Every structure is written in C-alpha cells, then in structure tokens.
C-alpha cells in the first residue's frame, strides 16, 4: 500500500498528497499515516520539499477532519436515527452524550488526532452533538500541529526503513491508548472519592 501511495503522490506531488489526505479524513479505508509517511519519504528522495510537504499535509489533514465534522453536523439527525438513538427511553442517552461533548469534547477531539481507530467516530459525534465549528477547528488543529510534523519527519528521516517506522507507529498508538485508559481510570477514581467525601459531609 505504501508503494502505491508513494507512486501516486510522486506523480501528482503536492496536489496528490492533499487529495489523499482529504479522502482519508472522509473515510477512505487507509490510515492517513501512510500518506504522511509517503510524503516524508518523497522529501527523503528529493522529489518534494520539506516545508511545502509539511504545509500541504497539515492543510489536507485539517480539511479532511473538518469535512467529516461538518458531515456529522449536517446529517447528525440521520446518524442518530441510524444508530437507533430515537427509540423511546433513548433521550437520556442522547443528553448524556451531548453533556459529555460539551464538557470534554475538546479533549476527545485533541486526543482523537492520535487514535486512528476512533478518530472518525469522535469527529462525527462532535459534529452531531453540538460542538461549535470554531472549537472543533482549534483543538483539531492543535492536535494536527503536533502529530503531522512527527509522522512526516519520520518518513523523511527514516525513508529507508519505512516498514520499521510503521511498526513503531503501531506501538506509539498502543502507548497513547494506555495513557488514555490510565487517564480515565485516574479521573474515575478522583470522581468516586470526591462523591464519597461529599456524601459523608
């Protein structure tokens, strides 16, 4: 897959990179990290320039994410019906999701940038349950400013060892998962002890 994407981007250069990343954001069944690595790999080979590749990658990633967000925003009612959340008794569940996105949506949007498996679902949910476009754009851009240069730079610096880089990224995502789970566990424990102390007083 990496060789196919590299050949496509090599032929269409920056426009090809942008289109692939935009399609990845809209649900193309291919990890966008592959396209970012391919972009860095072409810089390694001297076909493209690093600053332009980095800028195009950032714009493509954010454009894809925001396209997915606005799909959720405009078709959110249909998505809610599709997942069966309009059945009797489901309004409580909808309100819980809406409260969660209102209170913690910015964190979910930021961390989703590092979690390929949950990224699309969280962005659609953010659009469907009332996160404002400005808020989504800010936290998505914040995550992209961190993640995109890392992956492109890996492709550039380790162009000859891309298979190892891909395996490393898999391990990195697992690490992010562990950190996220531990953060939720710590938050849950704090919430439990806070409520316990409040009940006692």
C-alpha positions, 0 to 999 in steps of 0.5 A: 500500500505504501508503494502505491501511495508513494507512486501516486503522490510522486506523480501528482506531488503536492496536489496528490498528497492533499487529495489523499489526505482529504479522502482519508479524513472522509473515510477512505479505508487507509490510515492517513499515516501512510500518506504522511509517511509517503510524503516524508519519504518523497522529501527523503528522495528529493522529489518534494520539499520539506516545508511545502510537504509539511504545509500541504499535509497539515492543510489536507489533514485539517480539511479532511477532519473538518469535512467529516465534522461538518458531515456529522453536523449536517446529517447528525439527525440521520446518524442518530436515527441510524444508530437507533438513538430515537427509540423511546427511553433513548433521550437520556442517552442522547443528553448524556452524550451531548453533556459529555461533548460539551464538557470534554469534547475538546479533549476527545477531539485533541486526543482523537488526532492520535487514535486512528481507530476512533478518530472518525467516530469522535469527529462525527459525534462532535459534529452531531452533538453540538460542538461549535465549528470554531472549537472543533477547528482549534483543538483539531488543529492543535492536535494536527500541529503536533502529530503531522510534523512527527509522522512526516519527519519520520518518513523523511528521516527514516525513508529507508526503513519505512516498514520499521517506522510503521511498526513503531507507529503501531506501538506509539498508538498502543502507548497513547491508548494506555495513557488514555485508559490510565487517564480515565481510570485516574479521573474515575477514581478522583470522581468516586472519592470526591462523591464519597467525601461529599456524601459523608459531609 
